[in-house]
Amino acid sequence: MLYLCRMKNIVILAAGEYPRREYPKWLLDSADVVVCCDSAIEGLLRRGKDADVVVGDFDSVAGRHLQRTKAKVVRNADQECNDLTKAFRYVLENYPDVTDIHILGATGKSEAHTVGNLSLLMQYEQDYQLSQRGIKLDMVSDYSTSFAITDSTELHLGAGRRISIFSPDVTLRIKSRGLTWPLDSVVFDNWWKATLNIASEDVVELTFSHPSMALVILD
């Protein structure tokens, strides 16, 4: 059943490093809806907060926490995807008017989870064509904001902002304007190739050789 009220700003909270800095904490506190991934509900409850929905297979959350929460509990035993993907799909299926999805707590604690979750941003954009549907998706931590792009774009960053770009497509070439170190000759055949760049202008222009997938991380 779909929720009939209009929801725009949704936070998905994963069970990684709980946000401590003001911006991710503000995103969490100001969200229209908070959807927790499995054991992430424990961190909320410990801080006197609660979620609207908890999604997962519940293999890593103590039953007493599910008894304490007033959130809707949605069990999903699918072992072909992780709890973050289950929560993301739940949001798309149940909140058709969503315009902004912020994923918090998806990094830290485990390098494997961090890398895997960041890569999912590209997968979600490719599979669900979010930008064409008017849905903005990012992953925010205490240290960075990450999002996927699939074609040429302008990024309004402000001069001095640090930016890293990753892509699984070794055939992709990106021409850049407004970066300290241009990307024009970069071959994306290893993860370090376009990391720790700096915006030299307020607006950075990225021109793709063809539509593809890339991950942008802003520090």
C-alpha beads as a LAMMPS data file, in Angstrom:
LAMMPS data file: protein, C-alpha beads

219 atoms
218 bonds

1 atom types
1 bond types

-500.0 500.0 xlo xhi
-500.0 500.0 ylo yhi
-500.0 500.0 zlo zhi

Masses

1 110.0

Atoms # bond

1 1 1 0.000 0.000 0.000
2 1 1 1.347 3.436 -0.912
3 1 1 1.497 6.308 1.533
4 1 1 -0.864 8.983 0.267
5 1 1 0.722 12.001 1.993
6 1 1 3.399 13.857 0.071
7 1 1 6.915 13.004 1.253
8 1 1 9.946 14.694 -0.243
9 1 1 12.971 14.326 1.997
10 1 1 13.815 10.812 3.168
11 1 1 16.824 9.572 5.127
12 1 1 17.969 5.963 4.967
13 1 1 20.107 5.187 8.008
14 1 1 22.536 2.268 7.709
15 1 1 24.418 0.596 10.547
16 1 1 27.870 2.043 9.865
17 1 1 29.375 5.058 11.613
18 1 1 26.598 7.078 13.237
19 1 1 26.649 10.762 12.166
20 1 1 28.253 13.175 14.634
21 1 1 28.762 16.377 12.646
22 1 1 26.107 19.016 12.235
23 1 1 25.184 18.552 8.573
24 1 1 24.387 14.809 8.613
25 1 1 22.735 15.213 12.027
26 1 1 20.572 17.994 10.584
27 1 1 19.599 15.795 7.625
28 1 1 18.520 13.084 10.042
29 1 1 16.570 15.407 12.322
30 1 1 14.811 17.287 9.501
31 1 1 13.822 14.285 7.359
32 1 1 10.166 13.752 6.545
33 1 1 10.732 10.012 6.903
34 1 1 13.554 7.952 8.427
35 1 1 14.021 4.390 7.171
36 1 1 16.478 2.245 9.127
37 1 1 18.460 -0.678 7.788
38 1 1 18.157 -3.549 10.230
39 1 1 20.403 -2.956 13.268
40 1 1 20.721 0.796 12.573
41 1 1 17.608 1.154 14.721
42 1 1 19.773 0.403 17.765
43 1 1 21.807 3.580 17.291
44 1 1 18.682 5.696 17.007
45 1 1 17.042 4.212 20.074
46 1 1 20.195 4.672 22.162
47 1 1 20.012 8.395 21.366
48 1 1 16.353 8.720 22.266
49 1 1 15.195 8.791 18.645
50 1 1 13.101 6.454 16.543
51 1 1 12.507 5.646 12.889
52 1 1 9.369 5.482 10.775
53 1 1 10.297 2.171 9.135
54 1 1 12.863 -0.562 9.798
55 1 1 13.744 -2.823 6.850
56 1 1 15.937 -5.918 6.755
57 1 1 16.282 -9.612 7.373
58 1 1 16.969 -8.848 11.052
59 1 1 19.867 -11.254 11.381
60 1 1 21.938 -8.644 13.220
61 1 1 19.470 -6.794 15.437
62 1 1 18.412 -7.873 18.923
63 1 1 14.713 -8.650 19.255
64 1 1 14.373 -6.304 22.229
65 1 1 15.133 -3.333 19.980
66 1 1 12.394 -4.289 17.556
67 1 1 10.027 -4.493 20.514
68 1 1 11.021 -0.991 21.679
69 1 1 10.651 0.796 18.366
70 1 1 7.356 2.263 17.227
71 1 1 8.492 2.034 13.611
72 1 1 6.847 -0.148 11.026
73 1 1 8.912 -3.353 10.811
74 1 1 9.347 -4.744 7.291
75 1 1 10.991 -8.138 7.028
76 1 1 12.790 -8.920 3.774
77 1 1 14.705 -12.205 3.688
78 1 1 16.125 -11.697 0.179
79 1 1 19.786 -12.789 0.315
80 1 1 20.598 -11.482 -3.181
81 1 1 20.933 -7.876 -1.935
82 1 1 22.013 -6.132 1.246
83 1 1 19.819 -4.286 3.733
84 1 1 20.686 -0.895 2.220
85 1 1 19.282 -1.977 -1.134
86 1 1 16.207 -3.419 0.563
87 1 1 15.593 -0.092 2.294
88 1 1 16.246 1.884 -0.898
89 1 1 13.780 -0.221 -2.884
90 1 1 11.233 0.132 -0.109
91 1 1 11.486 3.921 -0.320
92 1 1 10.981 3.980 -4.096
93 1 1 8.032 1.593 -3.906
94 1 1 6.227 3.282 -1.016
95 1 1 7.009 6.992 -1.390
96 1 1 6.397 7.831 -5.058
97 1 1 6.680 11.589 -4.443
98 1 1 10.136 11.475 -2.901
99 1 1 12.534 14.055 -4.326
100 1 1 15.567 13.718 -2.040
101 1 1 17.090 10.583 -0.538
102 1 1 20.030 10.956 1.836
103 1 1 21.851 7.816 2.920
104 1 1 23.582 8.168 6.294
105 1 1 25.664 5.704 8.294
106 1 1 26.706 3.743 5.206
107 1 1 30.454 4.186 5.696
108 1 1 32.949 3.597 8.485
109 1 1 33.483 0.545 10.713
110 1 1 34.066 -1.747 7.705
111 1 1 36.122 -0.876 4.627
112 1 1 34.363 -3.596 2.625
113 1 1 30.936 -2.221 3.471
114 1 1 32.109 1.311 2.726
115 1 1 33.414 0.469 -0.752
116 1 1 30.407 -1.705 -1.544
117 1 1 27.873 0.877 -0.394
118 1 1 29.532 3.712 -2.311
119 1 1 29.439 1.640 -5.488
120 1 1 25.708 1.126 -5.002
121 1 1 25.136 4.819 -5.715
122 1 1 26.153 4.186 -9.323
123 1 1 24.102 1.003 -9.480
124 1 1 20.967 2.719 -8.173
125 1 1 21.302 5.557 -10.678
126 1 1 21.797 3.132 -13.541
127 1 1 18.992 0.749 -12.551
128 1 1 16.361 3.296 -11.526
129 1 1 17.267 6.374 -13.640
130 1 1 16.834 8.596 -10.610
131 1 1 17.934 11.872 -12.181
132 1 1 15.392 11.449 -14.978
133 1 1 12.703 10.929 -12.328
134 1 1 13.711 14.067 -10.459
135 1 1 15.128 12.177 -7.481
136 1 1 18.374 13.365 -5.908
137 1 1 20.365 10.678 -4.129
138 1 1 23.505 11.119 -2.085
139 1 1 25.467 9.422 0.669
140 1 1 26.577 11.713 3.478
141 1 1 29.066 11.026 6.259
142 1 1 30.970 13.177 8.735
143 1 1 33.706 13.506 6.120
144 1 1 32.157 13.644 2.659
145 1 1 29.147 13.784 0.369
146 1 1 29.007 11.239 -2.463
147 1 1 26.740 10.885 -5.481
148 1 1 26.643 9.318 -8.941
149 1 1 26.646 11.029 -12.319
150 1 1 25.928 9.375 -15.662
151 1 1 26.734 12.049 -18.237
152 1 1 28.212 15.503 -18.765
153 1 1 27.337 17.942 -15.999
154 1 1 28.201 21.130 -14.126
155 1 1 28.992 20.950 -10.428
156 1 1 28.611 24.140 -8.388
157 1 1 31.196 23.407 -5.721
158 1 1 32.925 26.645 -4.841
159 1 1 36.622 27.153 -5.453
160 1 1 38.834 25.170 -3.100
161 1 1 36.471 22.221 -2.648
162 1 1 38.225 18.864 -2.814
163 1 1 36.737 16.372 -5.276
164 1 1 37.487 12.776 -6.228
165 1 1 36.019 10.927 -9.211
166 1 1 35.821 7.171 -9.760
167 1 1 34.437 5.090 -12.618
168 1 1 34.272 1.344 -13.378
169 1 1 34.300 2.168 -17.116
170 1 1 37.856 2.029 -18.500
171 1 1 36.608 3.368 -21.854
172 1 1 35.215 6.561 -20.319
173 1 1 37.079 9.810 -20.899
174 1 1 36.130 12.973 -19.022
175 1 1 37.182 16.433 -20.117
176 1 1 37.177 18.897 -17.259
177 1 1 37.159 22.618 -16.686
178 1 1 37.608 24.268 -13.314
179 1 1 39.842 21.634 -11.706
180 1 1 43.397 22.157 -10.515
181 1 1 44.463 18.981 -12.324
182 1 1 42.501 18.416 -15.580
183 1 1 40.995 14.983 -16.179
184 1 1 41.354 14.990 -19.963
185 1 1 44.095 12.335 -20.083
186 1 1 42.889 10.191 -17.182
187 1 1 42.189 6.515 -17.896
188 1 1 39.907 5.122 -15.196
189 1 1 41.675 1.784 -14.819
190 1 1 42.387 2.139 -11.096
191 1 1 40.637 3.835 -8.197
192 1 1 43.323 6.395 -7.348
193 1 1 43.497 7.943 -10.827
194 1 1 41.268 11.002 -10.239
195 1 1 41.283 11.331 -6.464
196 1 1 42.012 14.354 -4.270
197 1 1 41.575 16.977 -6.961
198 1 1 40.623 20.562 -6.073
199 1 1 38.112 22.909 -7.676
200 1 1 39.989 25.924 -8.998
201 1 1 36.741 27.714 -9.932
202 1 1 33.289 27.906 -8.373
203 1 1 31.793 25.775 -11.155
204 1 1 33.405 22.567 -12.399
205 1 1 32.418 21.317 -15.855
206 1 1 32.713 17.602 -16.656
207 1 1 32.181 16.431 -20.241
208 1 1 31.737 12.680 -20.764
209 1 1 32.894 10.940 -23.932
210 1 1 29.701 8.851 -23.696
211 1 1 26.972 8.193 -21.119
212 1 1 28.416 6.004 -18.393
213 1 1 28.741 5.726 -14.617
214 1 1 30.947 7.763 -12.291
215 1 1 31.081 8.339 -8.565
216 1 1 31.825 11.798 -7.184
217 1 1 33.082 12.255 -3.613
218 1 1 33.269 15.762 -2.172
219 1 1 35.323 16.258 0.977

Bonds

1 1 1 2
2 1 2 3
3 1 3 4
4 1 4 5
5 1 5 6
6 1 6 7
7 1 7 8
8 1 8 9
9 1 9 10
10 1 10 11
11 1 11 12
12 1 12 13
13 1 13 14
14 1 14 15
15 1 15 16
16 1 16 17
17 1 17 18
18 1 18 19
19 1 19 20
20 1 20 21
21 1 21 22
22 1 22 23
23 1 23 24
24 1 24 25
25 1 25 26
26 1 26 27
27 1 27 28
28 1 28 29
29 1 29 30
30 1 30 31
31 1 31 32
32 1 32 33
33 1 33 34
34 1 34 35
35 1 35 36
36 1 36 37
37 1 37 38
38 1 38 39
39 1 39 40
40 1 40 41
41 1 41 42
42 1 42 43
43 1 43 44
44 1 44 45
45 1 45 46
46 1 46 47
47 1 47 48
48 1 48 49
49 1 49 50
50 1 50 51
51 1 51 52
52 1 52 53
53 1 53 54
54 1 54 55
55 1 55 56
56 1 56 57
57 1 57 58
58 1 58 59
59 1 59 60
60 1 60 61
61 1 61 62
62 1 62 63
63 1 63 64
64 1 64 65
65 1 65 66
66 1 66 67
67 1 67 68
68 1 68 69
69 1 69 70
70 1 70 71
71 1 71 72
72 1 72 73
73 1 73 74
74 1 74 75
75 1 75 76
76 1 76 77
77 1 77 78
78 1 78 79
79 1 79 80
80 1 80 81
81 1 81 82
82 1 82 83
83 1 83 84
84 1 84 85
85 1 85 86
86 1 86 87
87 1 87 88
88 1 88 89
89 1 89 90
90 1 90 91
91 1 91 92
92 1 92 93
93 1 93 94
94 1 94 95
95 1 95 96
96 1 96 97
97 1 97 98
98 1 98 99
99 1 99 100
100 1 100 101
101 1 101 102
102 1 102 103
103 1 103 104
104 1 104 105
105 1 105 106
106 1 106 107
107 1 107 108
108 1 108 109
109 1 109 110
110 1 110 111
111 1 111 112
112 1 112 113
113 1 113 114
114 1 114 115
115 1 115 116
116 1 116 117
117 1 117 118
118 1 118 119
119 1 119 120
120 1 120 121
121 1 121 122
122 1 122 123
123 1 123 124
124 1 124 125
125 1 125 126
126 1 126 127
127 1 127 128
128 1 128 129
129 1 129 130
130 1 130 131
131 1 131 132
132 1 132 133
133 1 133 134
134 1 134 135
135 1 135 136
136 1 136 137
137 1 137 138
138 1 138 139
139 1 139 140
140 1 140 141
141 1 141 142
142 1 142 143
143 1 143 144
144 1 144 145
145 1 145 146
146 1 146 147
147 1 147 148
148 1 148 149
149 1 149 150
150 1 150 151
151 1 151 152
152 1 152 153
153 1 153 154
154 1 154 155
155 1 155 156
156 1 156 157
157 1 157 158
158 1 158 159
159 1 159 160
160 1 160 161
161 1 161 162
162 1 162 163
163 1 163 164
164 1 164 165
165 1 165 166
166 1 166 167
167 1 167 168
168 1 168 169
169 1 169 170
170 1 170 171
171 1 171 172
172 1 172 173
173 1 173 174
174 1 174 175
175 1 175 176
176 1 176 177
177 1 177 178
178 1 178 179
179 1 179 180
180 1 180 181
181 1 181 182
182 1 182 183
183 1 183 184
184 1 184 185
185 1 185 186
186 1 186 187
187 1 187 188
188 1 188 189
189 1 189 190
190 1 190 191
191 1 191 192
192 1 192 193
193 1 193 194
194 1 194 195
195 1 195 196
196 1 196 197
197 1 197 198
198 1 198 199
199 1 199 200
200 1 200 201
201 1 201 202
202 1 202 203
203 1 203 204
204 1 204 205
205 1 205 206
206 1 206 207
207 1 207 208
208 1 208 209
209 1 209 210
210 1 210 211
211 1 211 212
212 1 212 213
213 1 213 214
214 1 214 215
215 1 215 216
216 1 216 217
217 1 217 218
218 1 218 219
